[in-house]
Amino acid sequence: MNLSVFLKHQWLNFWRARNANKSLVIQIILGVFYLLIFLEIALLGIALPFILKEKLPNTNPISIYTSYLIYYFLIGLLARFQLQELPSLSIQPYLSQNIQRKYMLRFLNARSLFHYINFLPLFVFIPFIIVVVAPIYGTVSALCFFIALFSLVFHNHFLNMYIKRKTINNAGFFFAVLVFIAALKGLDYLKLLSFEKASSSLFIAILNYPILCLIPIALAIFIFIVNNQYLKSHLYIEELVSENKKKESKNFTFLNRLGDIGEMIALDLKLIFRNKRPKSLVVLSAVLLLYGFLFYPKYLATGNFSMLFFFALLITGIFISNYGQFLFAWQSSHFDGMMTYNTNMHQYIKAKFSLFLTVCSLQFLIASFYGLMSWRLLPIQLAAYLYSVGVNSFVTIYVSTFNYRYLDLRKSASMNFQGIGAMQWFQSLIITFGPALVFYLLDHFAGFWYAILGVSLPGLAGLIFHESIINWLVTQFKIRKHKILEGFRER
């Protein structure tokens, strides 16, 4: 059974799927989206040497470019861990057939390569190499330099596949690499060790001695063999589908004192930690806490409080938007069963609100350390926190009553638009840009403290009258209950 047969089966599987037309539309939209991104990156690659020459006239653009390549590949590995999924599920139907393993391995390896993250470097490297590197070092050196860089891309690809299979998507690896990158940059900043200079020296050496491109090629071949051997020895259904493995439950016994609401919160926490998609959203929410280091200094320097509020809103309330938009859909696979029991919907929705409040409060406390940059960040973050829990949480719960789409929890959240409709896009725009616009108008026409009060008071009112708002949300759920149930049955 050759590779073309596997690919043909994948093609037929796509077109025979129940929602093939919807999937095709989504794929076309994503294709246009990726194309625009690739074109923008290609233009950046062409313009980069001119930008560097203008901003840093007395420096060598190749030296600067190569000094950051080490961070590019480390961040690329980090991005792959979040964005790139294992193609293991596609091989399951063949495991019980009389098919040699080498053919299935070829299919898995070939299919994994067809990912936009593997083609993105073409638009990063090629323009810069053609415009800058080739005229200085010649065609042969430029070609070997490109081969070396692309070999490292494939090294990252198969290293990511191997690590994900070994760690079963353990978030610990993600944070370990994140800390490692921060440590490298910190050592560079403190001038204790210069990894940027080391990176520049290594890659410029390849330009001076093109034969050194064999080293990255050897690294890519080595990790490919290691990944292939591991996959070959674990090519079994119970090994490939980690989601079906028995997992040890976390009991969260401290929530028992809250009664039924505590039990419901505990069920939500178990769902988050057991499944890939909600876990990915939690990781993303944690990573966004670092946004303050990127944007706060810039807008503090310019005194742009509206942009500071916008990013404070993201930092303190991103969990509400990410997790809350699928409020009922998280249980879509067993929602019919839930509705056959005497489920108290007031307590159910209140448990969701309590989860939002708890996570948002934790994010706010962690983000409070940004107050060391400037005291003005503290009232801005407090206003963003109050608006998130007192207004955005209820808006999100209300919008979720219009979400009738089934959700597959096994898939990663990255570039996954399953379960997202027009209402979800509209809700995301409303809860982020809406309050930011109100803050801007009040800050511009009335003043800073009026803007703080203008977004804080609705949040406080929402917290004070949360019981009445929850009762109204229960009524809204009951109006659309049967549409939700019918939608969740569509797989």
GIMO-V881792 format. One record per pair of residues at least 4 apart in sequence whose C-alpha atoms are under 8 Angstrom apart, sorted by sequence separation. I is the first residue (numbers start at 1). J is the second residue. If there is no record, write none. Layout:
# GIMO-V881792
i=I j=J
i=I j=J
This chain:
# GIMO-V881792
i=1 j=5
i=2 j=6
i=3 j=7
i=4 j=8
i=5 j=9
i=6 j=10
i=7 j=11
i=8 j=12
i=9 j=13
i=10 j=14
i=11 j=15
i=12 j=16
i=13 j=17
i=16 j=20
i=19 j=23
i=20 j=24
i=21 j=25
i=22 j=26
i=23 j=27
i=24 j=28
i=25 j=29
i=26 j=30
i=27 j=31
i=28 j=32
i=29 j=33
i=30 j=34
i=31 j=35
i=32 j=36
i=33 j=37
i=34 j=38
i=35 j=39
i=36 j=40
i=37 j=41
i=38 j=42
i=39 j=43
i=40 j=44
i=41 j=45
i=42 j=46
i=43 j=47
i=44 j=48
i=45 j=49
i=47 j=51
i=48 j=52
i=49 j=53
i=50 j=54
i=51 j=55
i=52 j=56
i=53 j=57
i=59 j=63
i=60 j=64
i=61 j=65
i=62 j=66
i=63 j=67
i=64 j=68
i=65 j=69
i=66 j=70
i=68 j=72
i=69 j=73
i=70 j=74
i=71 j=75
i=72 j=76
i=73 j=77
i=74 j=78
i=75 j=79
i=76 j=80
i=77 j=81
i=78 j=82
i=79 j=83
i=80 j=84
i=81 j=85
i=87 j=91
i=88 j=92
i=91 j=95
i=93 j=97
i=95 j=99
i=99 j=103
i=100 j=104
i=101 j=105
i=102 j=106
i=103 j=107
i=104 j=108
i=105 j=109
i=106 j=110
i=107 j=111
i=108 j=112
i=109 j=113
i=110 j=114
i=114 j=118
i=115 j=119
i=116 j=120
i=117 j=121
i=119 j=123
i=120 j=124
i=121 j=125
i=122 j=126
i=123 j=127
i=124 j=128
i=125 j=129
i=126 j=130
i=127 j=131
i=128 j=132
i=129 j=133
i=130 j=134
i=131 j=135
i=132 j=136
i=133 j=137
i=134 j=138
i=135 j=139
i=137 j=141
i=138 j=142
i=139 j=143
i=140 j=144
i=141 j=145
i=142 j=146
i=143 j=147
i=144 j=148
i=145 j=149
i=146 j=150
i=147 j=151
i=148 j=152
i=149 j=153
i=150 j=154
i=151 j=155
i=152 j=156
i=153 j=157
i=154 j=158
i=155 j=159
i=156 j=160
i=157 j=161
i=158 j=162
i=159 j=163
i=160 j=164
i=161 j=165
i=162 j=166
i=163 j=167
i=164 j=168
i=165 j=169
i=170 j=174
i=171 j=175
i=172 j=176
i=173 j=177
i=174 j=178
i=175 j=179
i=176 j=180
i=177 j=181
i=178 j=182
i=179 j=183
i=180 j=184
i=181 j=185
i=182 j=186
i=183 j=187
i=184 j=188
i=185 j=189
i=186 j=190
i=187 j=191
i=188 j=192
i=194 j=198
i=195 j=199
i=196 j=200
i=197 j=201
i=198 j=202
i=199 j=203
i=200 j=204
i=201 j=205
i=202 j=206
i=203 j=207
i=204 j=208
i=205 j=209
i=206 j=210
i=212 j=216
i=213 j=217
i=214 j=218
i=215 j=219
i=216 j=220
i=217 j=221
i=218 j=222
i=219 j=223
i=220 j=224
i=221 j=225
i=222 j=226
i=223 j=227
i=224 j=228
i=225 j=229
i=226 j=230
i=227 j=231
i=228 j=232
i=229 j=233
i=230 j=234
i=231 j=235
i=235 j=239
i=236 j=240
i=237 j=241
i=238 j=242
i=241 j=245
i=252 j=256
i=255 j=259
i=256 j=260
i=258 j=262
i=259 j=263
i=260 j=264
i=261 j=265
i=262 j=266
i=263 j=267
i=264 j=268
i=265 j=269
i=266 j=270
i=267 j=271
i=268 j=272
i=269 j=273
i=270 j=274
i=271 j=275
i=272 j=276
i=275 j=279
i=276 j=280
i=277 j=281
i=278 j=282
i=279 j=283
i=280 j=284
i=281 j=285
i=282 j=286
i=283 j=287
i=284 j=288
i=285 j=289
i=286 j=290
i=287 j=291
i=290 j=294
i=291 j=295
i=292 j=296
i=293 j=297
i=294 j=298
i=295 j=299
i=296 j=300
i=297 j=301
i=298 j=302
i=299 j=303
i=300 j=304
i=304 j=308
i=305 j=309
i=306 j=310
i=307 j=311
i=308 j=312
i=309 j=313
i=310 j=314
i=311 j=315
i=312 j=316
i=313 j=317
i=314 j=318
i=317 j=321
i=318 j=322
i=319 j=323
i=320 j=324
i=321 j=325
i=322 j=326
i=323 j=327
i=326 j=330
i=328 j=332
i=331 j=335
i=332 j=336
i=334 j=338
i=335 j=339
i=336 j=340
i=337 j=341
i=339 j=343
i=344 j=348
i=345 j=349
i=346 j=350
i=347 j=351
i=348 j=352
i=349 j=353
i=350 j=354
i=351 j=355
i=352 j=356
i=353 j=357
i=354 j=358
i=355 j=359
i=356 j=360
i=357 j=361
i=358 j=362
i=359 j=363
i=360 j=364
i=361 j=365
i=362 j=366
i=363 j=367
i=364 j=368
i=365 j=369
i=367 j=371
i=370 j=374
i=371 j=375
i=373 j=377
i=374 j=378
i=375 j=379
i=376 j=380
i=377 j=381
i=378 j=382
i=379 j=383
i=380 j=384
i=381 j=385
i=382 j=386
i=383 j=387
i=384 j=388
i=385 j=389
i=386 j=390
i=387 j=391
i=388 j=392
i=389 j=393
i=390 j=394
i=391 j=395
i=392 j=396
i=393 j=397
i=394 j=398
i=395 j=399
i=396 j=400
i=397 j=401
i=398 j=402
i=399 j=403
i=412 j=416
i=420 j=424
i=421 j=425
i=422 j=426
i=423 j=427
i=424 j=428
i=425 j=429
i=426 j=430
i=427 j=431
i=428 j=432
i=429 j=433
i=430 j=434
i=431 j=435
i=432 j=436
i=433 j=437
i=434 j=438
i=435 j=439
i=436 j=440
i=437 j=441
i=438 j=442
i=439 j=443
i=440 j=444
i=441 j=445
i=442 j=446
i=443 j=447
i=444 j=448
i=446 j=450
i=447 j=451
i=448 j=452
i=449 j=453
i=450 j=454
i=451 j=455
i=452 j=456
i=453 j=457
i=454 j=458
i=455 j=459
i=456 j=460
i=457 j=461
i=458 j=462
i=459 j=463
i=460 j=464
i=461 j=465
i=462 j=466
i=465 j=469
i=466 j=470
i=467 j=471
i=468 j=472
i=469 j=473
i=470 j=474
i=471 j=475
i=472 j=476
i=473 j=477
i=474 j=478
i=475 j=479
i=476 j=480
i=477 j=481
i=478 j=482
i=480 j=484
i=481 j=485
i=482 j=486
i=483 j=487
i=484 j=488
i=485 j=489
i=486 j=490
i=1 j=6
i=15 j=20
i=52 j=57
i=53 j=58
i=59 j=64
i=79 j=84
i=94 j=99
i=99 j=104
i=113 j=118
i=128 j=133
i=129 j=134
i=130 j=135
i=133 j=138
i=134 j=139
i=137 j=142
i=163 j=168
i=164 j=169
i=187 j=192
i=188 j=193
i=205 j=210
i=206 j=211
i=234 j=239
i=235 j=240
i=257 j=262
i=258 j=263
i=272 j=277
i=273 j=278
i=274 j=279
i=291 j=296
i=292 j=297
i=299 j=304
i=300 j=305
i=313 j=318
i=319 j=324
i=320 j=325
i=338 j=343
i=343 j=348
i=371 j=376
i=386 j=391
i=387 j=392
i=388 j=393
i=389 j=394
i=411 j=416
i=420 j=425
i=429 j=434
i=430 j=435
i=441 j=446
i=442 j=447
i=443 j=448
i=446 j=451
i=14 j=20
i=53 j=59
i=164 j=170
i=167 j=173
i=187 j=193
i=188 j=194
i=206 j=212
i=234 j=240
i=238 j=244
i=256 j=262
i=272 j=278
i=273 j=279
i=299 j=305
i=371 j=377
i=442 j=448
i=443 j=449
i=134 j=141
i=187 j=194
i=188 j=195
i=205 j=212
i=206 j=213
i=238 j=245
i=255 j=262
i=256 j=263
i=271 j=278
i=272 j=279
i=328 j=335
i=370 j=377
i=371 j=378
i=443 j=450
i=462 j=469
i=53 j=61
i=134 j=142
i=188 j=196
i=255 j=263
i=299 j=307
i=300 j=308
i=370 j=378
i=442 j=450
i=443 j=451
i=52 j=61
i=133 j=142
i=299 j=308
i=442 j=451
i=94 j=104
i=185 j=195
i=255 j=265
i=272 j=282
i=368 j=378
i=408 j=418
i=441 j=451
i=184 j=195
i=255 j=266
i=407 j=418
i=440 j=451
i=49 j=61
i=130 j=142
i=296 j=308
i=406 j=418
i=407 j=419
i=439 j=451
i=442 j=454
i=91 j=104
i=129 j=142
i=295 j=308
i=368 j=381
i=405 j=418
i=406 j=419
i=438 j=451
i=439 j=452
i=252 j=266
i=367 j=381
i=405 j=419
i=251 j=266
i=404 j=419
i=405 j=420
i=439 j=454
i=295 j=311
i=403 j=419
i=438 j=454
i=439 j=455
i=91 j=108
i=129 j=146
i=364 j=381
i=403 j=420
i=438 j=455
i=364 j=382
i=403 j=421
i=292 j=311
i=88 j=108
i=126 j=146
i=250 j=270
i=291 j=311
i=292 j=312
i=403 j=423
i=435 j=455
i=87 j=108
i=125 j=146
i=249 j=270
i=364 j=385
i=402 j=423
i=403 j=424
i=292 j=315
i=87 j=111
i=125 j=149
i=291 j=315
i=361 j=385
i=399 j=423
i=400 j=424
i=87 j=112
i=327 j=352
i=360 j=385
i=399 j=424
i=86 j=112
i=288 j=314
i=289 j=315
i=247 j=274
i=288 j=315
i=289 j=316
i=360 j=388
i=399 j=427
i=121 j=150
i=360 j=389
i=285 j=315
i=288 j=318
i=84 j=115
i=396 j=427
i=121 j=153
i=243 j=275
i=357 j=389
i=395 j=427
i=84 j=117
i=285 j=318
i=356 j=389
i=285 j=319
i=118 j=153
i=118 j=154
i=320 j=356
i=395 j=431
i=80 j=117
i=282 j=319
i=285 j=322
i=319 j=356
i=356 j=393
i=281 j=319
i=118 j=157
i=392 j=431
i=319 j=359
i=320 j=360
i=353 j=393
i=281 j=322
i=319 j=360
i=353 j=394
i=281 j=323
i=317 j=360
i=113 j=157
i=316 j=360
i=278 j=323
i=316 j=361
i=317 j=363
i=316 j=363
i=315 j=363
i=316 j=364
i=315 j=364
i=316 j=367
i=315 j=367
i=145 j=203
i=145 j=206
i=155 j=216
i=144 j=206
i=145 j=207
i=158 j=220
i=144 j=207
i=152 j=216
i=155 j=219
i=159 j=223
i=162 j=226
i=141 j=206
i=142 j=207
i=145 j=210
i=148 j=213
i=151 j=216
i=152 j=217
i=155 j=220
i=158 j=223
i=159 j=224
i=162 j=227
i=316 j=381
i=141 j=207
i=144 j=210
i=147 j=213
i=148 j=214
i=151 j=217
i=154 j=220
i=155 j=221
i=158 j=224
i=161 j=227
i=141 j=208
i=144 j=211
i=148 j=215
i=149 j=216
i=152 j=219
i=317 j=384
i=391 j=458
i=141 j=209
i=145 j=213
i=148 j=216
i=151 j=219
i=152 j=220
i=155 j=223
i=159 j=227
i=162 j=230
i=312 j=380
i=313 j=381
i=316 j=384
i=317 j=385
i=320 j=388
i=387 j=455
i=390 j=458
i=391 j=459
i=141 j=210
i=144 j=213
i=148 j=217
i=151 j=220
i=155 j=224
i=158 j=227
i=308 j=377
i=312 j=381
i=316 j=385
i=324 j=393
i=383 j=452
i=386 j=455
i=387 j=456
i=390 j=459
i=62 j=132
i=137 j=207
i=140 j=210
i=147 j=217
i=327 j=397
i=383 j=453
i=386 j=456
i=389 j=459
i=390 j=460
i=62 j=133
i=137 j=208
i=309 j=380
i=313 j=384
i=317 j=388
i=325 j=396
i=384 j=455
i=387 j=458
i=388 j=459
i=390 j=461
i=391 j=462
i=308 j=380
i=309 j=381
i=312 j=384
i=313 j=385
i=316 j=388
i=317 j=389
i=320 j=392
i=321 j=393
i=324 j=396
i=325 j=397
i=328 j=400
i=380 j=452
i=383 j=455
i=384 j=456
i=387 j=459
i=390 j=462
i=320 j=393
i=324 j=397
i=327 j=400
i=328 j=401
i=333 j=406
i=379 j=452
i=383 j=456
i=386 j=459
i=387 j=460
i=389 j=462
i=390 j=463
i=168 j=242
i=289 j=363
i=300 j=374
i=325 j=399
i=326 j=400
i=329 j=403
i=332 j=406
i=333 j=407
i=382 j=456
i=386 j=460
i=389 j=463
i=86 j=161
i=309 j=384
i=313 j=388
i=321 j=396
i=325 j=400
i=328 j=403
i=329 j=404
i=332 j=407
i=394 j=469
i=398 j=473
i=401 j=476
i=297 j=373
i=320 j=396
i=324 j=400
i=329 j=405
i=390 j=466
i=394 j=470
i=397 j=473
i=401 j=477
i=80 j=157
i=326 j=403
i=329 j=406
i=330 j=407
i=45 j=123
i=86 j=164
i=289 j=367
i=292 j=370
i=329 j=407
i=398 j=476
i=402 j=480
i=45 j=124
i=49 j=128
i=73 j=152
i=77 j=156
i=81 j=160
i=86 j=165
i=330 j=409
i=401 j=480
i=404 j=483
i=405 j=484
i=44 j=124
i=45 j=125
i=48 j=128
i=73 j=153
i=76 j=156
i=77 j=157
i=80 j=160
i=401 j=481
i=404 j=484
i=42 j=123
i=45 j=126
i=46 j=127
i=403 j=484
i=404 j=485
i=406 j=487
i=407 j=488
i=34 j=116
i=38 j=120
i=41 j=123
i=42 j=124
i=45 j=127
i=46 j=128
i=402 j=484
i=404 j=486
i=405 j=487
i=406 j=488
i=41 j=124
i=45 j=128
i=49 j=132
i=73 j=156
i=77 j=160
i=81 j=164
i=401 j=484
i=404 j=487
i=405 j=488
i=406 j=489
i=39 j=123
i=43 j=127
i=264 j=348
i=404 j=488
i=406 j=490
i=38 j=123
i=42 j=127
i=46 j=131
i=405 j=490
i=406 j=491
i=261 j=347
i=265 j=351
i=260 j=347
i=261 j=348
i=264 j=351
i=265 j=352
i=81 j=169
i=261 j=350
i=262 j=351
i=265 j=354
i=261 j=351
i=265 j=355
i=329 j=419
i=81 j=174
i=326 j=419
i=78 j=174
i=1 j=99
i=78 j=177
i=325 j=424
i=3 j=103
i=7 j=107
i=78 j=178
i=2 j=103
i=6 j=107
i=1 j=103
i=3 j=106
i=74 j=177
i=3 j=107
i=75 j=181
i=74 j=181
i=321 j=428
i=71 j=181
i=321 j=431
i=171 j=283
i=314 j=432
i=313 j=432
i=350 j=470
i=349 j=470
i=310 j=432
i=105 j=228
i=310 j=433
i=346 j=470
i=70 j=195
i=346 j=471
i=349 j=474
i=70 j=196
i=105 j=231
i=310 j=436
i=105 j=232
i=309 j=436
i=67 j=195
i=68 j=196
i=346 j=474
i=67 j=196
i=70 j=199
i=307 j=436
i=345 j=474
i=67 j=197
i=69 j=199
i=306 j=436
i=309 j=439
i=67 j=198
i=68 j=199
i=69 j=200
i=101 j=232
i=278 j=409
i=306 j=437
i=67 j=199
i=68 j=200
i=277 j=409
i=280 j=412
i=281 j=413
i=66 j=199
i=67 j=200
i=276 j=409
i=277 j=410
i=280 j=413
i=306 j=439
i=66 j=200
i=67 j=201
i=101 j=235
i=275 j=409
i=276 j=410
i=277 j=411
i=280 j=414
i=306 j=440
i=65 j=200
i=275 j=410
i=276 j=411
i=277 j=412
i=278 j=413
i=305 j=440
i=64 j=200
i=276 j=412
i=277 j=413
i=63 j=200
i=66 j=203
i=276 j=413
i=306 j=443
i=66 j=204
i=305 j=443
i=63 j=204
i=95 j=236
i=95 j=237
i=305 j=448
i=92 j=237
i=336 j=485
i=335 j=485
i=89 j=240
i=88 j=240
i=89 j=241
i=88 j=241
i=335 j=488
i=333 j=488
i=332 j=488
i=333 j=489
i=332 j=489
i=329 j=488
i=243 j=410
i=82 j=280
i=85 j=412
i=83 j=412
i=82 j=412
i=83 j=414
i=82 j=414
i=83 j=415
